[in-house]
Amino acid sequence: MKFSKKSAMGLLFSLTLIAAGCGQTKTASDSDAASTSTPAATEKKLNVQVSFYPMYEFTKNVAGDLADVHTLVPAGTEPHDWEPTPQDIASIETADVLVYNGAGMESWIDQVKDSLSNDKLVQVEASQGIDLLEGIEDGHHHGDSSADEHNHDHTDEATIDEHDHDHEHGEEAAAEEHDHEHADDATTEEHDHKHDAGTEEGHSHDHGGLDPHVWLSPVLAVQEVRNIEAGLAQAAPEHAEQFKQNADAYIAKLETLDQEFKAAVTDSKRKDFITQHAAFGYLAQQYGLQQVPIAGLSPEQEPSAAQMASVIDFAKEHQVKTIFFETLVSSKVSETIASEVGAKTAVLNPIEGLTEEEIAAGLDYIGVMEQNLEALKLALNE
C-alpha cells in the first residue's frame, strides 16, 4: 500500500477508530521509557510518541520520568522506508506530544498530521530553526566539497536562538541557492517547506531535496533538544523548569562530544571519508571534513555504475584506506568498492535506529557517536 495516496490515508485513519481501543505494541527502544502501561498513582505522565530513535533519545533525556516515550519505528528498522500502521496512527491520535525530526525525514508526517482530530496534540518538529543543507540525491559530487550547500531561511519565534551558518563552496559553488522558509510562531506549529523539489509524487524516500540528518552534528543536536524541551513545556508547563534542567544536563554531554570531535579532527592527516550514503553532511560541515557518499540521501538507493566508478577513482586518487558502511542496511556496495581499491571496511553509524545487539549492549546516541568518532580518527589518520 502506497502511503502517499489520499484514499489510502482515509482508510488508515478510519481504522484508527478501531485501533484506538487496542493496546499499543512497544518496541525494543521503549523498554526503558515506561515502567508501566498504567498512569502513575499520583500524577499522569505525558504520553509522547516519537518518530524514530534519535528523537526518542533526545526526548527521553529531556522528559525524564515525567513522560512515557514511545518510538513509532521499531528497533532494527531502517526509518527511510517505514510507514505507519493504523495502530501507529491511533497511538499518535491519543498522544499528548508528537516529536519528529522533519526536513523530509518522515515522508509520511504531513498526511498523518492532516488526518488527526486531536486538537490538543503538541507537535514538535525537532529540526525547526536549523539551516538545512541541500541533499545529495545521486552521489555524484566528488570534487572539493562534500555537498552543495544552500542557505535555508527560517522565520521562527521558538524558544531557541537561531544559529547562522555561512558555508563556503569549492568548485561546486555555482549551485543555485534555495530558500527553505519556516513561518511559525512556536516550535510545535506545522511548517511549510518551500523548495525546488520537483513534482514527483508517491516516492516514499523523497526528502524534498533537503538533507534531514541534522542529529549527526552534536551542535545541531543541541538545537533539536531545545525544540523538544519547548514542546514538552508547552504540553506540561508545570514541569517546564524540570524539563530545562534535564535538557541542560544532556546538552552538557553533547557539548563534551562536540569538543571531542573538534580535538580529534584538528590535526588529522586527511579530511575526506567515504561512506555508504549521504548522511554525514552536517557532521562534515561542522568539523571541516569532506563526506564522499557512495549513494544519496536514502541508504537503499543503488548507485549506478558511473557513480561506483567515480567513488573508486576518488578512493584510488586520494589513497583512501577505509570504506564505511552502516548497520541497518547491506554492506555489499561498500565491500565491493573496498575490494576494488584494496581498502578495509568499517562501520560509520548514522544512528537512524539501533539494532537489537546495540540495545542489548546498552548503547545510546552518545555511545554510538563516540564509536563513530573513534572510527573516523582511525580513517582520517591512515
C-alpha positions in Angstrom: 0.0 0.0 0.0 1.5 3.4 -1.0 1.0 5.8 1.8 1.1 8.8 -0.4 -2.3 8.2 -1.8 -5.1 10.2 -0.1 -7.6 7.4 -0.4 -5.2 5.0 1.4 -4.8 7.6 4.1 -8.5 7.9 4.5 -8.8 4.2 5.0 -6.0 4.2 7.6 -7.5 7.0 9.6 -10.9 5.3 9.6 -9.2 2.2 11.0 -7.8 4.2 13.9 -11.2 4.5 15.4 -11.0 0.7 16.0 -7.3 0.7 16.7 -7.5 3.4 19.3 -9.2 1.0 21.6 -6.5 -1.6 21.3 -3.3 -1.8 23.3 -0.1 -0.3 21.9 2.8 -2.6 21.0 6.0 -1.3 22.4 9.3 -1.5 20.5 12.6 -2.5 22.0 13.6 1.1 22.4 10.6 1.7 24.5 11.6 -0.8 27.1 13.2 1.7 29.4 10.8 4.5 28.6 7.9 3.5 30.8 7.9 1.1 33.7 4.1 0.5 33.5 1.3 1.0 30.9 -1.0 2.4 33.6 -0.9 6.1 34.8 1.1 6.9 37.8 -0.8 6.8 41.0 -0.1 10.4 41.9 0.2 12.1 38.5 -0.5 11.2 34.9 2.6 11.1 32.8 2.7 12.7 29.4 2.1 10.3 26.5 4.8 11.1 23.9 5.1 9.5 20.5 8.3 10.0 18.6 9.1 9.0 15.1 12.5 7.2 15.3 15.5 6.6 17.5 17.3 9.9 17.8 14.0 11.6 18.6 13.5 9.0 21.3 16.9 9.6 22.8 16.6 13.3 22.9 13.0 13.3 24.2 13.6 10.7 26.9 16.6 12.7 28.2 14.5 15.9 28.4 11.4 14.3 29.8 13.0 12.0 32.3 10.3 10.3 34.5 7.6 12.8 33.6 6.6 11.1 30.3 6.2 7.7 28.7 8.1 8.0 25.4 7.2 5.5 22.6 9.1 5.1 19.4 7.0 4.5 16.3 9.7 3.0 14.1 10.7 -0.4 15.6 14.2 -1.2 16.7 16.4 -2.5 13.8 14.1 -1.0 11.2 15.5 1.5 8.6 13.3 4.5 9.0 13.6 5.9 5.4 11.1 3.3 4.1 9.0 2.8 7.2 5.2 3.7 7.0 2.8 3.9 10.0 0.1 1.3 10.5 -3.4 2.1 11.6 -2.4 1.3 15.2 0.5 3.7 14.9 -1.9 6.4 13.8 -4.2 5.6 16.7 -1.2 5.9 19.1 -0.5 9.4 17.7 -4.1 10.4 17.9 -4.3 9.7 21.6 -0.9 11.1 22.5 -0.1 14.4 24.3 3.0 15.1 22.2 4.3 14.0 18.8 8.0 14.6 18.2 9.5 14.1 14.7 12.7 15.2 13.0 11.2 16.9 10.0 13.2 18.2 7.0 11.7 15.4 5.0 13.0 12.5 7.1 9.4 11.3 7.9 7.8 11.2 4.4 4.5 10.3 5.9 4.2 13.0 8.5 2.2 15.6 6.7 -0.6 13.2 5.7 -0.7 11.8 9.2 -1.0 15.2 10.7 -3.7 16.2 8.3 -5.7 13.2 9.4 -5.6 13.8 13.1 -8.5 15.2 15.1 -6.7 15.7 18.4 -6.6 19.5 18.7 -4.6 19.3 22.0 -1.7 17.3 20.4 1.5 19.2 20.7 3.5 18.7 17.5 7.3 19.2 17.7 9.4 19.4 14.6 12.9 19.0 16.1 14.8 20.4 13.2 12.9 23.7 13.2 15.2 26.7 13.1 18.2 24.8 11.7 19.8 25.9 8.4 19.3 22.8 6.2 21.6 21.6 3.6 20.6 20.6 0.1 20.7 16.9 -0.2 22.8 14.7 -2.5 20.3 12.6 -4.4 22.6 10.7 -6.7 26.0 10.6 -5.1 28.0 12.2 -8.0 29.8 15.1 -6.4 33.4 14.0 -5.7 35.1 17.4 -6.0 36.5 19.7 -3.4 33.4 19.8 -1.2 31.2 17.1 0.3 28.0 18.6 -1.0 26.5 21.7 -2.5 25.3 23.7 0.5 22.3 26.1 0.4 21.1 28.6 2.9 17.5 28.0 4.2 15.9 30.9 6.0 13.7 30.0 9.0 11.4 32.6 10.5 10.9 31.3 14.0 9.6 32.7 17.3 10.5 29.5 19.1 12.4 29.4 22.4 15.8 28.6 20.9 18.1 31.1 19.3 18.8 30.6 15.6 22.4 30.0 14.6 23.5 31.3 11.2 26.0 29.1 9.4 27.6 30.6 6.3 29.1 27.9 4.2 31.8 28.3 1.6 32.0 26.1 -1.5 34.8 24.9 -3.7 34.3 24.2 -7.4 30.6 23.5 -6.9 29.7 26.9 -5.6 27.8 27.7 -8.8 24.8 25.8 -7.5 21.7 27.9 -7.1 20.7 28.9 -3.6 17.3 27.8 -2.4 15.4 29.4 0.4 13.8 27.0 2.9 11.3 29.1 4.7 9.7 28.2 8.0 6.9 30.6 9.1 5.7 29.7 12.6 5.0 31.1 16.0 6.1 28.1 18.1 8.2 25.0 17.9 5.1 22.9 17.8 3.3 24.5 14.8 3.2 23.0 11.4 5.6 24.4 8.9 5.5 24.9 5.1 8.7 23.7 3.4 9.2 25.6 0.2 11.9 24.4 -2.1 12.5 23.4 -5.7 11.9 19.7 -5.2 10.2 18.8 -8.5 6.8 17.4 -8.8 7.4 13.7 -8.1 4.6 12.1 -6.2 4.4 8.9 -4.2 8.1 8.5 -3.7 8.5 7.1 -0.2 12.1 8.1 0.2 11.8 11.7 -1.1 13.3 14.2 1.3 12.2 17.1 -0.8 15.8 17.8 -1.8 16.9 18.6 1.8 19.3 16.6 4.0 17.4 15.6 7.2 20.4 14.1 9.1 20.9 17.1 11.4 21.2 14.9 14.6 24.6 13.7 13.5 26.1 17.1 14.3 26.3 17.3 18.1 26.0 21.1 17.8 22.7 20.8 15.8 21.5 18.1 18.2 21.6 20.7 20.9 19.1 22.7 18.9 16.8 19.7 18.5 16.9 19.1 22.2 15.9 22.7 22.9 13.0 22.4 20.5 11.9 19.3 22.2 12.2 20.9 25.6 9.9 23.8 24.4 7.3 21.3 23.1 7.2 19.3 26.4 7.0 22.6 28.4 4.0 23.6 26.3 2.3 20.3 27.0 3.1 20.4 30.7 4.0 23.9 31.7 4.0 23.0 35.4 7.2 20.9 34.7 8.9 23.4 32.5 11.8 24.0 34.9 12.4 20.3 35.3 12.5 19.9 31.5 15.0 22.7 31.3 17.2 21.2 33.9 17.1 17.8 32.2 17.9 19.4 28.8 20.8 21.4 30.3 22.3 18.2 31.7 22.0 16.3 28.4 23.3 19.3 26.4 26.4 19.3 28.6 27.1 15.8 27.3 26.5 16.9 23.7 28.9 19.9 24.2 31.6 17.5 25.5 31.1 15.3 22.5 31.4 18.3 20.2 34.8 19.2 21.9 36.0 15.6 21.4 35.2 15.8 17.7 37.0 19.1 17.3 40.1 17.8 19.1 40.1 14.6 17.0 40.0 16.2 13.5 42.1 19.3 14.1 45.4 17.7 13.3 44.2 14.7 11.3 46.2 13.6 8.2 43.2 13.8 5.9 39.8 15.4 5.8 37.9 13.1 3.5 36.0 9.9 4.2 33.9 7.6 2.0 30.5 6.5 3.5 27.6 4.4 2.3 25.0 7.1 1.9 24.9 10.9 2.3 24.1 11.0 6.0 27.1 12.9 7.3 26.9 16.2 5.6 26.2 18.2 8.8 28.9 16.4 10.7 31.4 17.0 7.9 30.4 20.7 7.7 30.7 21.2 11.4 34.3 19.8 11.6 35.7 20.8 8.3 35.6 17.4 6.7 34.6 16.1 3.3 31.9 13.5 3.0 32.1 11.3 -0.1 29.0 9.2 -0.2 28.5 6.2 -2.5 24.8 6.8 -2.7 22.4 9.7 -2.0 20.2 10.5 1.0 18.5 7.1 1.1 20.7 4.2 2.1 18.6 1.9 -0.1 19.5 3.9 -3.2 21.5 1.8 -5.6 24.5 3.7 -7.1 24.9 3.5 -10.8 28.0 2.0 -12.4 29.2 5.5 -13.2 28.8 6.6 -9.6 30.6 3.5 -8.4 33.4 4.2 -10.8 33.6 7.8 -9.6 34.0 6.7 -5.9 36.6 4.1 -6.9 38.6 6.8 -8.8 38.4 9.1 -5.8 39.5 6.4 -3.4 42.5 5.5 -5.6 43.5 9.1 -6.2 43.3 10.0 -2.5 44.6 6.7 -1.3 41.6 6.0 0.9 42.2 3.0 3.2 38.7 2.7 4.8 35.3 2.5 3.2 32.5 3.0 5.7 29.2 1.1 5.8 26.1 1.1 8.1 24.4 -1.3 10.5 20.8 -1.3 9.3 21.5 -1.9 5.5 23.5 -4.2 3.4 27.3 -3.6 3.3 27.6 -5.2 -0.2 28.3 -2.0 -2.1 30.9 -0.7 0.4 32.6 -4.1 0.4 32.7 -4.1 -3.4 34.4 -0.7 -3.6 36.8 -1.7 -0.7 37.8 -4.8 -2.6 38.4 -2.9 -5.8 40.7 -0.3 -4.2 42.4 -2.6 -1.6 40.8 -0.9 1.4 39.1 -2.3 4.5 35.5 -1.6 5.7 34.3 -0.2 9.0 31.1 1.0 10.5 30.1 4.7 10.5 26.7 4.7 12.1 24.1 7.3 11.0 22.1 6.4 14.1 18.8 6.1 12.3 18.0 3.3 14.6 19.7 0.8 17.0 20.0 -2.9 16.3 18.8 -5.4 18.9 22.5 -6.1 19.6 23.3 -2.4 20.2 20.3 -2.1 22.6 21.4 -5.2 24.5 24.9 -3.7 24.8 23.4 -0.6 26.4 24.4 1.7 23.6 22.7 5.1 23.1 23.3 8.2 21.0 26.3 9.4 22.9 27.9 5.9 22.9 27.4 5.4 19.1 28.7 8.8 18.3 31.8 8.1 20.4 32.2 4.9 18.3 31.8 7.0 15.2 34.5 9.3 16.4 36.9 6.5 17.1 36.3 5.1 13.6 36.8 8.5 12.0 40.0 9.1 13.9 41.5 5.9 12.6 40.3 6.5 9.0 41.5 10.1 8.9 45.0 9.2 10.1 45.8 6.3 7.8 
